[in-house]
Amino acid sequence: MSTLVRPRSGRLIAGVCLGIARRFDVDPQPVRILTVLGLLFFGLSFWIYLWLWILMPAER
């Protein structure tokens, strides 16, 4: 497993979902889909995403 960082390449918005997918060695598409579904149905994922965007360091 790698460290939890927001990659510079391959990201769509801020790289949070891609960073999580790389950290757990999974495909980023399901992570992105679950994030969008969580946003649409629960609304909480927006705040989690924003919090992670702020706290996750960017890849150097």
PDB file with one MODEL, atoms N, CA, C and O in Angstrom:
MODEL        1
ATOM      1  N   MET A   1       0.833  -1.189   0.000  1.00  0.00           N
ATOM      2  CA  MET A   1       0.000   0.000   0.000  1.00  0.00           C
ATOM      3  C   MET A   1       0.875   1.249   0.000  1.00  0.00           C
ATOM      4  O   MET A   1       1.918   1.299   0.652  1.00  0.00           O
ATOM      5  N   SER A   2       0.435   2.232  -0.729  1.00  0.00           N
ATOM      6  CA  SER A   2       1.160   3.499  -0.769  1.00  0.00           C
ATOM      7  C   SER A   2       0.577   4.452   0.265  1.00  0.00           C
ATOM      8  O   SER A   2      -0.385   4.125   0.959  1.00  0.00           O
ATOM      9  N   THR A   3       1.163   5.617   0.355  1.00  0.00           N
ATOM     10  CA  THR A   3       0.654   6.614   1.294  1.00  0.00           C
ATOM     11  C   THR A   3      -0.554   7.324   0.687  1.00  0.00           C
ATOM     12  O   THR A   3      -0.781   7.265  -0.521  1.00  0.00           O
ATOM     13  N   LEU A   4      -1.302   7.976   1.519  1.00  0.00           N
ATOM     14  CA  LEU A   4      -2.514   8.663   1.090  1.00  0.00           C
ATOM     15  C   LEU A   4      -2.162  10.076   0.645  1.00  0.00           C
ATOM     16  O   LEU A   4      -1.984  10.970   1.472  1.00  0.00           O
ATOM     17  N   VAL A   5      -2.061  10.274  -0.682  1.00  0.00           N
ATOM     18  CA  VAL A   5      -1.768  11.588  -1.253  1.00  0.00           C
ATOM     19  C   VAL A   5      -2.679  11.818  -2.460  1.00  0.00           C
ATOM     20  O   VAL A   5      -3.199  10.870  -3.049  1.00  0.00           O
ATOM     21  N   ARG A   6      -2.861  13.085  -2.816  1.00  0.00           N
ATOM     22  CA  ARG A   6      -3.617  13.435  -4.016  1.00  0.00           C
ATOM     23  C   ARG A   6      -2.648  13.504  -5.188  1.00  0.00           C
ATOM     24  O   ARG A   6      -1.805  14.400  -5.232  1.00  0.00           O
ATOM     25  N   PRO A   7      -2.748  12.565  -6.150  1.00  0.00           N
ATOM     26  CA  PRO A   7      -1.813  12.562  -7.277  1.00  0.00           C
ATOM     27  C   PRO A   7      -2.000  13.777  -8.187  1.00  0.00           C
ATOM     28  O   PRO A   7      -3.086  14.352  -8.259  1.00  0.00           O
ATOM     29  N   ARG A   8      -0.947  14.147  -8.867  1.00  0.00           N
ATOM     30  CA  ARG A   8      -1.003  15.294  -9.778  1.00  0.00           C
ATOM     31  C   ARG A   8      -1.602  14.916 -11.130  1.00  0.00           C
ATOM     32  O   ARG A   8      -2.275  15.736 -11.755  1.00  0.00           O
ATOM     33  N   SER A   9      -1.368  13.699 -11.586  1.00  0.00           N
ATOM     34  CA  SER A   9      -1.888  13.298 -12.899  1.00  0.00           C
ATOM     35  C   SER A   9      -2.986  12.261 -12.733  1.00  0.00           C
ATOM     36  O   SER A   9      -2.934  11.415 -11.840  1.00  0.00           O
ATOM     37  N   GLY A  10      -3.976  12.343 -13.605  1.00  0.00           N
ATOM     38  CA  GLY A  10      -5.070  11.380 -13.602  1.00  0.00           C
ATOM     39  C   GLY A  10      -6.265  11.774 -12.764  1.00  0.00           C
ATOM     40  O   GLY A  10      -7.254  11.044 -12.710  1.00  0.00           O
ATOM     41  N   ARG A  11      -6.188  12.911 -12.116  1.00  0.00           N
ATOM     42  CA  ARG A  11      -7.319  13.307 -11.277  1.00  0.00           C
ATOM     43  C   ARG A  11      -8.382  14.022 -12.097  1.00  0.00           C
ATOM     44  O   ARG A  11      -8.096  14.608 -13.141  1.00  0.00           O
ATOM     45  N   LEU A  12      -9.618  13.962 -11.600  1.00  0.00           N
ATOM     46  CA  LEU A  12     -10.712  14.638 -12.288  1.00  0.00           C
ATOM     47  C   LEU A  12     -11.002  16.001 -11.663  1.00  0.00           C
ATOM     48  O   LEU A  12     -11.125  16.997 -12.376  1.00  0.00           O
ATOM     49  N   ILE A  13     -11.111  16.049 -10.350  1.00  0.00           N
ATOM     50  CA  ILE A  13     -11.359  17.336  -9.691  1.00  0.00           C
ATOM     51  C   ILE A  13     -10.166  17.682  -8.813  1.00  0.00           C
ATOM     52  O   ILE A  13      -9.369  18.554  -9.160  1.00  0.00           O
ATOM     53  N   ALA A  14     -10.040  17.008  -7.684  1.00  0.00           N
ATOM     54  CA  ALA A  14      -8.935  17.315  -6.775  1.00  0.00           C
ATOM     55  C   ALA A  14      -8.024  16.121  -6.551  1.00  0.00           C
ATOM     56  O   ALA A  14      -6.960  16.270  -5.951  1.00  0.00           O
ATOM     57  N   GLY A  15      -8.409  14.950  -7.014  1.00  0.00           N
ATOM     58  CA  GLY A  15      -7.578  13.765  -6.855  1.00  0.00           C
ATOM     59  C   GLY A  15      -7.843  12.972  -5.602  1.00  0.00           C
ATOM     60  O   GLY A  15      -7.103  12.035  -5.300  1.00  0.00           O
ATOM     61  N   VAL A  16      -8.881  13.322  -4.859  1.00  0.00           N
ATOM     62  CA  VAL A  16      -9.182  12.629  -3.612  1.00  0.00           C
ATOM     63  C   VAL A  16      -9.560  11.175  -3.878  1.00  0.00           C
ATOM     64  O   VAL A  16      -9.018  10.273  -3.239  1.00  0.00           O
ATOM     65  N   CYS A  17     -10.471  10.938  -4.801  1.00  0.00           N
ATOM     66  CA  CYS A  17     -10.910   9.563  -5.096  1.00  0.00           C
ATOM     67  C   CYS A  17      -9.770   8.730  -5.672  1.00  0.00           C
ATOM     68  O   CYS A  17      -9.619   7.558  -5.328  1.00  0.00           O
ATOM     69  N   LEU A  18      -8.976   9.325  -6.537  1.00  0.00           N
ATOM     70  CA  LEU A  18      -7.840   8.607  -7.111  1.00  0.00           C
ATOM     71  C   LEU A  18      -6.813   8.293  -6.033  1.00  0.00           C
ATOM     72  O   LEU A  18      -6.230   7.209  -6.044  1.00  0.00           O
ATOM     73  N   GLY A  19      -6.580   9.201  -5.114  1.00  0.00           N
ATOM     74  CA  GLY A  19      -5.650   8.963  -4.014  1.00  0.00           C
ATOM     75  C   GLY A  19      -6.122   7.830  -3.114  1.00  0.00           C
ATOM     76  O   GLY A  19      -5.321   6.999  -2.687  1.00  0.00           O
ATOM     77  N   ILE A  20      -7.424   7.795  -2.825  1.00  0.00           N
ATOM     78  CA  ILE A  20      -7.981   6.713  -2.011  1.00  0.00           C
ATOM     79  C   ILE A  20      -7.869   5.389  -2.751  1.00  0.00           C
ATOM     80  O   ILE A  20      -7.509   4.374  -2.155  1.00  0.00           O
ATOM     81  N   ALA A  21      -8.175   5.390  -4.041  1.00  0.00           N
ATOM     82  CA  ALA A  21      -8.090   4.162  -4.832  1.00  0.00           C
ATOM     83  C   ALA A  21      -6.661   3.642  -4.896  1.00  0.00           C
ATOM     84  O   ALA A  21      -6.436   2.439  -4.767  1.00  0.00           O
ATOM     85  N   ARG A  22      -5.704   4.520  -5.092  1.00  0.00           N
ATOM     86  CA  ARG A  22      -4.297   4.085  -5.135  1.00  0.00           C
ATOM     87  C   ARG A  22      -3.838   3.580  -3.771  1.00  0.00           C
ATOM     88  O   ARG A  22      -3.072   2.619  -3.688  1.00  0.00           O
ATOM     89  N   ARG A  23      -4.299   4.217  -2.713  1.00  0.00           N
ATOM     90  CA  ARG A  23      -3.910   3.810  -1.358  1.00  0.00           C
ATOM     91  C   ARG A  23      -4.347   2.380  -1.072  1.00  0.00           C
ATOM     92  O   ARG A  23      -3.602   1.613  -0.462  1.00  0.00           O
ATOM     93  N   PHE A  24      -5.555   2.014  -1.510  1.00  0.00           N
ATOM     94  CA  PHE A  24      -6.088   0.681  -1.245  1.00  0.00           C
ATOM     95  C   PHE A  24      -5.954  -0.254  -2.442  1.00  0.00           C
ATOM     96  O   PHE A  24      -6.495  -1.360  -2.433  1.00  0.00           O
ATOM     97  N   ASP A  25      -5.232   0.189  -3.475  1.00  0.00           N
ATOM     98  CA  ASP A  25      -4.933  -0.619  -4.657  1.00  0.00           C
ATOM     99  C   ASP A  25      -6.202  -1.166  -5.317  1.00  0.00           C
ATOM    100  O   ASP A  25      -6.314  -2.365  -5.575  1.00  0.00           O
ATOM    101  N   VAL A  26      -7.151  -0.269  -5.586  1.00  0.00           N
ATOM    102  CA  VAL A  26      -8.393  -0.621  -6.280  1.00  0.00           C
ATOM    103  C   VAL A  26      -8.572   0.320  -7.469  1.00  0.00           C
ATOM    104  O   VAL A  26      -7.882   1.334  -7.581  1.00  0.00           O
ATOM    105  N   ASP A  27      -9.502  -0.027  -8.350  1.00  0.00           N
ATOM    106  CA  ASP A  27      -9.820   0.804  -9.504  1.00  0.00           C
ATOM    107  C   ASP A  27     -10.489   2.103  -9.028  1.00  0.00           C
ATOM    108  O   ASP A  27     -11.353   2.046  -8.154  1.00  0.00           O
ATOM    109  N   PRO A  28     -10.121   3.260  -9.568  1.00  0.00           N
ATOM    110  CA  PRO A  28     -10.706   4.520  -9.102  1.00  0.00           C
ATOM    111  C   PRO A  28     -12.172   4.729  -9.500  1.00  0.00           C
ATOM    112  O   PRO A  28     -12.884   5.477  -8.830  1.00  0.00           O
ATOM    113  N   GLN A  29     -12.626   4.092 -10.561  1.00  0.00           N
ATOM    114  CA  GLN A  29     -14.005   4.313 -11.009  1.00  0.00           C
ATOM    115  C   GLN A  29     -15.049   3.970  -9.945  1.00  0.00           C
ATOM    116  O   GLN A  29     -15.939   4.788  -9.709  1.00  0.00           O
ATOM    117  N   PRO A  30     -14.990   2.801  -9.289  1.00  0.00           N
ATOM    118  CA  PRO A  30     -15.983   2.531  -8.236  1.00  0.00           C
ATOM    119  C   PRO A  30     -15.912   3.522  -7.076  1.00  0.00           C
ATOM    120  O   PRO A  30     -16.939   3.861  -6.488  1.00  0.00           O
ATOM    121  N   VAL A  31     -14.720   3.983  -6.748  1.00  0.00           N
ATOM    122  CA  VAL A  31     -14.582   4.974  -5.676  1.00  0.00           C
ATOM    123  C   VAL A  31     -15.279   6.264  -6.088  1.00  0.00           C
ATOM    124  O   VAL A  31     -15.985   6.874  -5.285  1.00  0.00           O
ATOM    125  N   ARG A  32     -15.086   6.679  -7.329  1.00  0.00           N
ATOM    126  CA  ARG A  32     -15.739   7.897  -7.830  1.00  0.00           C
ATOM    127  C   ARG A  32     -17.252   7.735  -7.880  1.00  0.00           C
ATOM    128  O   ARG A  32     -17.987   8.653  -7.516  1.00  0.00           O
ATOM    129  N   ILE A  33     -17.720   6.576  -8.327  1.00  0.00           N
ATOM    130  CA  ILE A  33     -19.162   6.322  -8.412  1.00  0.00           C
ATOM    131  C   ILE A  33     -19.781   6.327  -7.026  1.00  0.00           C
ATOM    132  O   ILE A  33     -20.840   6.921  -6.825  1.00  0.00           O
ATOM    133  N   LEU A  34     -19.136   5.674  -6.066  1.00  0.00           N
ATOM    134  CA  LEU A  34     -19.659   5.666  -4.694  1.00  0.00           C
ATOM    135  C   LEU A  34     -19.678   7.065  -4.098  1.00  0.00           C
ATOM    136  O   LEU A  34     -20.588   7.402  -3.339  1.00  0.00           O
ATOM    137  N   THR A  35     -18.691   7.879  -4.430  1.00  0.00           N
ATOM    138  CA  THR A  35     -18.662   9.252  -3.937  1.00  0.00           C
ATOM    139  C   THR A  35     -19.833  10.057  -4.503  1.00  0.00           C
ATOM    140  O   THR A  35     -20.499  10.785  -3.768  1.00  0.00           O
ATOM    141  N   VAL A  36     -20.079   9.928  -5.791  1.00  0.00           N
ATOM    142  CA  VAL A  36     -21.190  10.655  -6.423  1.00  0.00           C
ATOM    143  C   VAL A  36     -22.526  10.157  -5.882  1.00  0.00           C
ATOM    144  O   VAL A  36     -23.411  10.958  -5.584  1.00  0.00           O
ATOM    145  N   LEU A  37     -22.678   8.836  -5.754  1.00  0.00           N
ATOM    146  CA  LEU A  37     -23.924   8.298  -5.200  1.00  0.00           C
ATOM    147  C   LEU A  37     -24.129   8.774  -3.769  1.00  0.00           C
ATOM    148  O   LEU A  37     -25.246   9.118  -3.384  1.00  0.00           O
ATOM    149  N   GLY A  38     -23.063   8.795  -2.983  1.00  0.00           N
ATOM    150  CA  GLY A  38     -23.163   9.305  -1.618  1.00  0.00           C
ATOM    151  C   GLY A  38     -23.559  10.764  -1.590  1.00  0.00           C
ATOM    152  O   GLY A  38     -24.308  11.193  -0.712  1.00  0.00           O
ATOM    153  N   LEU A  39     -23.063  11.525  -2.540  1.00  0.00           N
ATOM    154  CA  LEU A  39     -23.417  12.939  -2.631  1.00  0.00           C
ATOM    155  C   LEU A  39     -24.895  13.107  -2.991  1.00  0.00           C
ATOM    156  O   LEU A  39     -25.593  13.937  -2.408  1.00  0.00           O
ATOM    157  N   LEU A  40     -25.361  12.316  -3.954  1.00  0.00           N
ATOM    158  CA  LEU A  40     -26.746  12.434  -4.403  1.00  0.00           C
ATOM    159  C   LEU A  40     -27.757  11.980  -3.361  1.00  0.00           C
ATOM    160  O   LEU A  40     -28.812  12.594  -3.204  1.00  0.00           O
ATOM    161  N   PHE A  41     -27.435  10.903  -2.646  1.00  0.00           N
ATOM    162  CA  PHE A  41     -28.419  10.313  -1.745  1.00  0.00           C
ATOM    163  C   PHE A  41     -28.257  10.712  -0.292  1.00  0.00           C
ATOM    164  O   PHE A  41     -29.230  10.685   0.460  1.00  0.00           O
ATOM    165  N   PHE A  42     -27.059  11.081   0.123  1.00  0.00           N
ATOM    166  CA  PHE A  42     -26.856  11.372   1.538  1.00  0.00           C
ATOM    167  C   PHE A  42     -26.333  12.779   1.801  1.00  0.00           C
ATOM    168  O   PHE A  42     -26.622  13.355   2.849  1.00  0.00           O
ATOM    169  N   GLY A  43     -25.572  13.337   0.874  1.00  0.00           N
ATOM    170  CA  GLY A  43     -25.050  14.682   1.038  1.00  0.00           C
ATOM    171  C   GLY A  43     -23.825  14.778   1.924  1.00  0.00           C
ATOM    172  O   GLY A  43     -23.099  15.771   1.864  1.00  0.00           O
ATOM    173  N   LEU A  44     -23.582  13.782   2.735  1.00  0.00           N
ATOM    174  CA  LEU A  44     -22.449  13.805   3.655  1.00  0.00           C
ATOM    175  C   LEU A  44     -21.124  13.666   2.921  1.00  0.00           C
ATOM    176  O   LEU A  44     -20.105  14.180   3.383  1.00  0.00           O
ATOM    177  N   SER A  45     -21.124  12.983   1.794  1.00  0.00           N
ATOM    178  CA  SER A  45     -19.856  12.763   1.091  1.00  0.00           C
ATOM    179  C   SER A  45     -19.251  14.082   0.600  1.00  0.00           C
ATOM    180  O   SER A  45     -18.036  14.160   0.416  1.00  0.00           O
ATOM    181  N   PHE A  46     -20.053  15.101   0.386  1.00  0.00           N
ATOM    182  CA  PHE A  46     -19.514  16.408  -0.003  1.00  0.00           C
ATOM    183  C   PHE A  46     -18.586  16.943   1.072  1.00  0.00           C
ATOM    184  O   PHE A  46     -17.488  17.409   0.769  1.00  0.00           O
ATOM    185  N   TRP A  47     -19.014  16.881   2.318  1.00  0.00           N
ATOM    186  CA  TRP A  47     -18.201  17.396   3.418  1.00  0.00           C
ATOM    187  C   TRP A  47     -16.972  16.527   3.654  1.00  0.00           C
ATOM    188  O   TRP A  47     -15.898  17.040   3.968  1.00  0.00           O
ATOM    189  N   ILE A  48     -17.124  15.228   3.505  1.00  0.00           N
ATOM    190  CA  ILE A  48     -15.984  14.322   3.641  1.00  0.00           C
ATOM    191  C   ILE A  48     -14.975  14.597   2.533  1.00  0.00           C
ATOM    192  O   ILE A  48     -13.774  14.686   2.787  1.00  0.00           O
ATOM    193  N   TYR A  49     -15.469  14.733   1.295  1.00  0.00           N
ATOM    194  CA  TYR A  49     -14.593  15.027   0.159  1.00  0.00           C
ATOM    195  C   TYR A  49     -13.864  16.343   0.370  1.00  0.00           C
ATOM    196  O   TYR A  49     -12.656  16.425   0.151  1.00  0.00           O
ATOM    197  N   LEU A  50     -14.573  17.357   0.786  1.00  0.00           N
ATOM    198  CA  LEU A  50     -13.971  18.672   1.030  1.00  0.00           C
ATOM    199  C   LEU A  50     -12.921  18.590   2.140  1.00  0.00           C
ATOM    200  O   LEU A  50     -11.843  19.172   2.021  1.00  0.00           O
ATOM    201  N   TRP A  51     -13.229  17.882   3.193  1.00  0.00           N
ATOM    202  CA  TRP A  51     -12.306  17.714   4.311  1.00  0.00           C
ATOM    203  C   TRP A  51     -11.036  16.993   3.844  1.00  0.00           C
ATOM    204  O   TRP A  51      -9.924  17.399   4.182  1.00  0.00           O
ATOM    205  N   LEU A  52     -11.215  15.913   3.062  1.00  0.00           N
ATOM    206  CA  LEU A  52     -10.050  15.181   2.554  1.00  0.00           C
ATOM    207  C   LEU A  52      -9.246  16.034   1.573  1.00  0.00           C
ATOM    208  O   LEU A  52      -8.017  15.965   1.561  1.00  0.00           O
ATOM    209  N   TRP A  53      -9.920  16.830   0.759  1.00  0.00           N
ATOM    210  CA  TRP A  53      -9.239  17.716  -0.179  1.00  0.00           C
ATOM    211  C   TRP A  53      -8.293  18.670   0.566  1.00  0.00           C
ATOM    212  O   TRP A  53      -7.182  18.947   0.114  1.00  0.00           O
ATOM    213  N   ILE A  54      -8.750  19.147   1.685  1.00  0.00           N
ATOM    214  CA  ILE A  54      -7.957  20.085   2.483  1.00  0.00           C
ATOM    215  C   ILE A  54      -6.819  19.369   3.222  1.00  0.00           C
ATOM    216  O   ILE A  54      -5.703  19.882   3.294  1.00  0.00           O
ATOM    217  N   LEU A  55      -7.106  18.192   3.765  1.00  0.00           N
ATOM    218  CA  LEU A  55      -6.129  17.515   4.616  1.00  0.00           C
ATOM    219  C   LEU A  55      -5.141  16.607   3.887  1.00  0.00           C
ATOM    220  O   LEU A  55      -4.019  16.416   4.357  1.00  0.00           O
ATOM    221  N   MET A  56      -5.545  16.046   2.745  1.00  0.00           N
ATOM    222  CA  MET A  56      -4.640  15.141   2.019  1.00  0.00           C
ATOM    223  C   MET A  56      -3.548  15.960   1.340  1.00  0.00           C
ATOM    224  O   MET A  56      -3.848  16.913   0.622  1.00  0.00           O
ATOM    225  N   PRO A  57      -2.303  15.603   1.556  1.00  0.00           N
ATOM    226  CA  PRO A  57      -1.227  16.335   0.881  1.00  0.00           C
ATOM    227  C   PRO A  57      -1.194  16.011  -0.607  1.00  0.00           C
ATOM    228  O   PRO A  57      -1.533  14.904  -1.024  1.00  0.00           O
ATOM    229  N   ALA A  58      -0.785  16.982  -1.389  1.00  0.00           N
ATOM    230  CA  ALA A  58      -0.629  16.770  -2.832  1.00  0.00           C
ATOM    231  C   ALA A  58       0.675  16.014  -3.086  1.00  0.00           C
ATOM    232  O   ALA A  58       1.650  16.165  -2.350  1.00  0.00           O
ATOM    233  N   GLU A  59       0.673  15.208  -4.131  1.00  0.00           N
ATOM    234  CA  GLU A  59       1.857  14.455  -4.501  1.00  0.00           C
ATOM    235  C   GLU A  59       2.949  15.423  -4.949  1.00  0.00           C
ATOM    236  O   GLU A  59       2.655  16.420  -5.610  1.00  0.00           O
ATOM    237  N   ARG A  60       4.175  15.150  -4.606  1.00  0.00           N
ATOM    238  CA  ARG A  60       5.284  16.034  -4.979  1.00  0.00           C
ATOM    239  C   ARG A  60       5.905  15.640  -6.264  1.00  0.00           C
ATOM    240  O   ARG A  60       6.851  16.285  -6.716  1.00  0.00           O
TER     241      ARG A  60
ENDMDL
END
